[in-house]
Amino acid sequence: MRMAKLTSKNQLTLPKAVVEALGSPRHFRIQVHDGVLLLWPGRLVCAADAPHPAAEVQDSRARQDGKG
């Protein structure tokens, strides 16, 4: 398991190998679930172009069920 250190400015430095394995993304989406930090590559979008949050939850559940 790899570790990342939280700085005094609340910044995380991710291991280079981890970032490269993800394709060197510049932005990440973050969620906390049951005390666990979830972090995955994301991209910035204009609010007008962003999907409705409910659609995103449905897409995520479909992927978890193997339907997406």
N, C-alpha and C positions, 0 to 999 in steps of 0.2 A: 504494500500500500504506500502510495506517495503522500507526502505532507506538503502543506503550504502554510506560510507564516502570516499572521495578521499583524500589520504594523500599527503604530500608535495613531496613524491617520486612517485606520480602518480599511487599509488596502491589502489585498491578497496578491502574492506573487506566485503564479502557477509554474510548476516545473516545465522547462523548455520542451521536453519530450511529450508531455501531455498536450501542450498547445499545438505542437507540430502534428501530433496524431489527429487532432481535430481540424486540421487545415489552416492553422494560424488565424482564427477569427479575431476580430477587433472588439466585438461586443458579445456579451453573454446575457442570457435570461436567468433570473434567479428566483427561487421559491424556497420557502421553509415549510417543511411538512413533518409534524411530530418531532420537532427538535433536530431535524436533519436538513442540512443545506443542500439544495439541488441546484446544479449549475449546468447549463447547456448552451451551445453556440446559438446566437441569435443575430438578428439584424434590426437596425432601426428602420421604422416605416413612418410615413406621415399618418397622423391620427385619422385623416379622412380615408386613407387607404387600408387602415387596419381592419381585420375581421372583427366581428362582434365577439366578445369574450365567451359567450355560450357556445358559439360555433367552434372555438378553439378547444374548449373542454370536450366537446363531442368528438373532434378529430383525435385528441389525445387518447380518449377512451377507446376509440376504434383501433388505434395503433396498438394499444395494450392488449386488446382482444384478438389481434392478428388480422383485423379486417381493413387496415389502412395501408 
